[in-house]
Amino acid sequence: MALLEILTVPDPRLKDASVAVERFDQELRSFIADLEETRQAGPGAVGIAAPQVGRFQRIAIVDVSKTRKPVANHGHLVLVNPEITHWDGFELGREGCLSVPHYTGNVIRAERIRLRAQDAQGEVREFEMEGFEARAVQHEVDHLDGLLFIDRVVSRRTDLFQRKVYQKGGGGKG
């Protein structure tokens, strides 16, 4: 396994959309292991997406089970070709990102989602998510579509905040 270099703003590649994964082989699983090691090395990262390390395929990892206030969640998830099939409700919440290390921001996201994705072996799985887990998944799916949380803040003047210290522990996103 290896730590991968994280792309950060203003790298223009972070705006590139990712393509679907078609081959579910050992090379994919090795990449996912490297991506997970990179997520775990990030301060407080609960998620990471392949484009953040320069691989433009629809792959993300989310795990909110170890946050300071764990809520109902599905544990460690490897999401390949994820698709949000239903959204419900809206909620404002603060987000951070490994690719935007110096800022956090207030972003409106759906409170509840329905998600369809494949796992590392290509098996289709479906999930119903809410709260922080739903927010984290939406954040990572945005990366796959070439969007960053800073693209979603309502006002950069009032909803974007300079990060004082990048703290270890739960709470951040990939």
N, C-alpha and C positions, 0 to 999 in steps of 0.2 A: 504494500500500500504506500501511497505517497500523498503529501500535501500538495494541493494544486494552487496556482496563483489566482487570486481573486481580482477580477476586473473591477475598477472603481471609476466613478464619474470623474472626468467627462469622457471616458472612453466611448467612442461612437458605436462600438460593437454591442453595447448594452441595449441599443435600440433595435437590434436585429431580431426578427421573429425566428423561432425555432421550427425545425421540421420533425415530423413524426418518426418514432423509432420503428424500424421494420424487422431488425434482426435481434433476437433475444438469445445471445450467445455468451460464452465465457468472457469475451472482451467487454461486453456491456456490463456484466456483473463485476468485473475488475474495476471498470470506471466508476460504477456506483459505490464500490468500497472506498475508492480514493475520494469521491465526492463526500461520503459520510465522514471520513477522517478529516477532511477540510472543514466540514460543518462543525464537528466537535472541537476543532482548534479555534474556531471563531468565538469571540467573546459573546456569550449569551445567545448564540444563534440557535433558533428553533427550526430553521429551514434554510435550504439552499437549492438553487436551480442550476442546471448544467450551463446555461449561458453565462452565469456569473464567473465561470472558470474557462470560458472561451469555447465551449462545445455546444453547438446550436441545435440540440435535439431536445425533444419534449420529455425531460427527466427532471424530477424534483424529489426532495426528501423533506419530510416534515415530522417533527416529534415535539409536542408540547407537554409531554408527560412529566418532565422534570423542571417545569417552571416553578417559581416561588409559590404560586397558588394554582396547583394543577386542578383542572376542571375535567368534566367528562370529555374523554378523547379516545382515539383509536390506537394510541401508542406510536411506535416508530413506523412510519409509512414511507415506502418507496413508491412513487407515483410516476408511471411511464404513460405517456400520451393522455394525461389527465384532461377531463372535460367537465366543466360545471354545467349540469343539466337543469338546475333549478335554483333560483335565488328567492329569499323571503326576508322582509324586514330590512331596516337600515340602522347602522350604529356608527357613531364617531369614535375613533380610537387612535392612540399614539402608536406609530410604527418606527422602526429603525431598520437598517439594512447593512449587510457586509459590504455592499457595493457603494453605499453612501455613508462612509464611516463617520463623518463629522456632523451629521444632522439627524434629527428625528422630526416627525411631522404628524399632524392630525389628518386622518384619512377616513372617509365614509366608505363602509363596506356593508355587504349583506350580513345580517345576523345569523342566518341559517342557509346552508347550501346542500344540494345533492350533487355528489361527485361520482363520475365513472372514470376508472383508470385501470391500467394493467400493472401487474407487479413485475419484478425482475425476470420472472420466467414466462411472462406474456399472458398470464391468467387474468381475465377481466374480473374486477372487483367493483362493488358499488358501496358508497358510504353516505350516511346522513350526518352532517356536522353542524355544530353551532358554536357561538362564542369565539373564544380565542383561537381554537383549532380552525374554524371556518375562516377567520381573518387570515391566519398564517397560510392556509392553502390558497386563498385568493391572491395574496401577496406573491406567492411562488408562481402561480399560473400567469400572473401579470409578467413576470420575468420571461416566461416562455413566449409571450406575445410582444416582447420588446418594450415593456412599460416598467417604470420604476415608481415607487410610492410618491416621489416628488412630482411625478406627472399627475398625480391624483389629489394633491392637497388643494383645498378650495382657494386659499390665498397664500402665496409664498411670504407675504408680509406678516400675516397673523397666525399662520398654521405651520410654519417651518421654524425649527428651533436648533440652534447650534448645540451640539452635544458637549457637555462639560467634561465627562470622563466616560470612556467606553468600559462599562462594568462587566466583570465576569458573572455568570449565573444566568438564570432564565429571564425571558422577557423580550429579547431581540428577535429579529427575523432575518432571514437570509437574503 
